[in-house]
Amino acid sequence: MCTERRYRGYRLDELLIVEIAWSDRAAAHIQDRTRRYPGSDDELNIAPEWATEAALDPFGRLSLTESDDLRVLGWTPHAPAAPWSKRNGRVLRVVLWPVDMETGFWRGATAMPASENAASLYWDRRGDPGPA
């Protein structure tokens, strides 16, 4: 018997994400990634606007983290491309915490660049929209 994963009683495809707020602390945290992870060509300081855009991506894929937080794999056209990518923009992993799930209001917890494998999975499932 296969049971689908749920977030606080909701199926992932039932969750509404309309608005995301970033605290000053969370925003500073995602904008300072290259200092915490030096030496990685794939690392990126992430603007909260990019993370919000990725989390609101209508093609975004929802999943749960190991600690059962909501994670969105989504694309932002405004972030710089990954060094291995031939596409503009960037696929990001954005972790969200609920503020008001009924209205779709969430708080941004963190965001990170998606791995090459995760980005490939995103584009395989989304389909090819062209050069973006």
N, C-alpha and C positions, 0 to 999 in steps of 0.2 A: 504494500500500500504506500503510495507516494503522497506526502503531505507538503503542500506549498508553504513557503515561508511567509510569515506575516510580521507586520510592524505594528505593535500595540493593538492587535486585533484586526487590523486592516490588511487586506491583500495588497501587495505592492502596486498592482495595476489600479487600485482604487484610490491611492493617495493623491491628494491635490497639492501642487506646489505652485503658488502664485506670487509670493513675496518672500524675500530673504533679507534679513538684517544682519550686519556684521558688527560685533562690539569692537571698540578700539583695540582691545587686546587680541582678538582673533584676527582682525585686519592686519595688525602689526606682525603677527605670527606668520601669516602666509606671504607677506611682503618681504620677509627676511630669510627665505629658505636657502639661498645660496651661501649665506654665512654659516648656517647650521650644517649644510651638506657641501662643503667645498670640494672642488676637484671633479665634480660631475658635470660633463658636458650637457647632460639631459636635464639638469636642475633648472629651476626657474623661480624668480620672485614673482608672485602672483598678485595682481591687482584684484581687490574684492569685486570690482565690476566684472572682471573676466570670470571669476568663480561663480558669481550670480548668473551671468549669461549662460555658462555651462550647465548650471543646475536647473535653469529654466528651459533648456534645450528641449523642444517638443519631441526630438528623437532620442533623448537621454534614456539610459538604461538604469533602472533602480535595482539595488541589491542591499544587503546588510553587511556591515563590518563584522569582524569576529566578536566585537563587544555589543552587537545588535543595534548599532546606530545606523541611520539611513545613509546610504551612499549613492550618489548619482554620477554616472559616467556620461559626460556631455561635452559638447564642442563649443568653443568660443572662437569667432573669427578674428578677434582683436589681439590675442596673445601671439607672441612670436612662435613660429613653427619649431617643432623638435628638429634636432640636427639630422635625424634619420628619416624625416618625413619629406614627402614631395608635395604636401598640401599646405595651404595657408592656414593660419590659426593653430589651435592646439586642443587636443582632447584632454580634459581634466577629470580628476576624481574629486568630488566635493562631498564632504560629510556634513549632514544637517541634523539639527535637533529641533523638535517641535516647539512652537509657541502656541499656535492655535490650529490644530489639524483640520478642524471643520471649515475654516476660511482659507486654508493653504498658506498660513504664515509660519515661516521657519527661521531659525537662527543658524547662521553659518558657523560651523565648529572648526573646520580646517579644509584645506584644499591642497592638492599635489598634482604634478604632471602625471598623466597616465603613462604606463609602460608602453613600449612598442607593441607588445602582444595585445594589451587591453585596447589600444587605439585601433589596431587592426580588426579586433573583434567588433568594436563600435562601428567602423566603416563597413565591415562585412554585413552587419545587421541593418545598418541604415540604408545601404546602397550608395551608389556613386552619384553625388549631385553635380559632378563636374570638377573643375579645377580647385574649388574650395575644399 
